[in-house]
Amino acid sequence: MIQLLYGNRQQFRWRHSDINIIGKAAWHLPVLASTYRLNHGSPVHFYIEPKPKLELPKYPWRTRTPSVLRLRGLPGYFNIEIPIDSPALREGWNKIGIQIKNRQGKVEILNAEFHWDSQPLSLPLNLHDLSSYISIHEIGQGVNGNFEIDRENNVIRSLKPVGSDILLLLGSPYGSQEATYDVRFSGKGWGSHFLGLSDFLAEHTEQSPDLGIKPGYSTAGLATIDRKGYSQIWMAWGDCLYDKQVTWVLPSKKKAKLAIKVGVTYSVKHQVVIKDGVNYGRCRIWKKGEPEPNIWSCQQNNAHLDPKLPRITQGSFGLFQYWGLPTEWSNISVRA
């Protein structure tokens, strides 16, 4: 009754500070205990989305549980985060045992395995031809959400139901970078606020030590388009941390409105520049086949922040989406 989103045999490269194993406990809740053992080591608690209560606390963006956008908000979903500096983690193949016990005393156990390679992926990263890949984990790490490779159409696609803040990391942590790719939207969908483009993720930040999932989202430059067609760059440290004081979010000011249409392929150039303790993020998007514009659709920097606030020094490039219907990405390149 424990189901892993990407199967019981996965593979990971160093793309950020955690290995993410996403799944669902498809049986009776509430949960009394949920733990995993890595290579028969000590049990480690992980968070499982509970059943909603009648009276729920108010978290940022009206989210209903402490996971705050990390999960779909549905009972039984989980995202096991294994730190890449865990003493139990080994190069090569690792075994993980997942155990869940509910209030009725029923215990469910799932044994799985994954391959770990601690070497970072080098730049430039070119994903123009996807025909030789079988699994999405060969080319990226699903941090949140479900993605697939469509080899026939040579695209990476998010899958329904699309959750909030879904993210597929393709690159390893680096400083200043430029990513170019094509993107096509199949529809904004009910309740969609942002059409996600891409992100340079810094890390997820722990909220409460005993929670078992890190909902704080730190980004060196997140590119999105809102439902009205305005492109935006977001920078954040510890976004969504409701019990922390050191947290900030910087969205770009809305300027030029873009005539974004469903079913049309667009080209994107997304840059993050990290220099002298300042982050600059910028993005431009245009209809594929037309000349690249010489101005940026949006840009933002954090030069005016209080020097006492933390600064982001590197990010891992990934594909990002916030709700809506499936999005398709193709012809991806990332360079220093």
HELIX and SHEET records of a PDB file:
HELIX    1   1 PRO A   60  ARG A   62  5                                   3    
HELIX    2   2 ILE A  136  GLU A  138  5                                   3    
SHEET    1   A 3 ILE A   2  LEU A   4  0                                        
SHEET    2   A 3 ASP A  18  ALA A  25 -1                                        
SHEET    3   A 3 TYR A  77  PRO A  83 -1                                        
SHEET    1   B 5 ARG A   9  TRP A  14  0                                        
SHEET    2   B 5 VAL A 107  PRO A 120  1                                        
SHEET    3   B 5 GLY A  92  ASN A 102 -1                                        
SHEET    4   B 5 VAL A  31  LEU A  38 -1                                        
SHEET    5   B 5 VAL A  44  HIS A  45 -1                                        
SHEET    1   C 4 LEU A 125  LEU A 127  0                                        
SHEET    2   C 4 THR A 327  ARG A 335 -1                                        
SHEET    3   C 4 VAL A 155  SER A 158 -1                                        
SHEET    4   C 4 PHE A 147  ASP A 150 -1                                        
SHEET    1   D 6 LEU A 125  LEU A 127  0                                        
SHEET    2   D 6 THR A 327  ARG A 335 -1                                        
SHEET    3   D 6 GLN A 177  PHE A 185 -1                                        
SHEET    4   D 6 THR A 265  LYS A 275 -1                                        
SHEET    5   D 6 VAL A 278  LYS A 287 -1                                        
SHEET    6   D 6 CYS A 298  ASN A 301 -1                                        
SHEET    1   E 7 GLN A 141  ASN A 144  0                                        
SHEET    2   E 7 ILE A 166  LEU A 169 -1                                        
SHEET    3   E 7 SER A 316  GLN A 321 -1                                        
SHEET    4   E 7 PHE A 194  THR A 205 -1                                        
SHEET    5   E 7 GLY A 216  ASP A 226 -1                                        
SHEET    6   E 7 SER A 231  ASP A 239 -1                                        
SHEET    7   E 7 TRP A 248  PRO A 251 -1                                        
END                                                                             
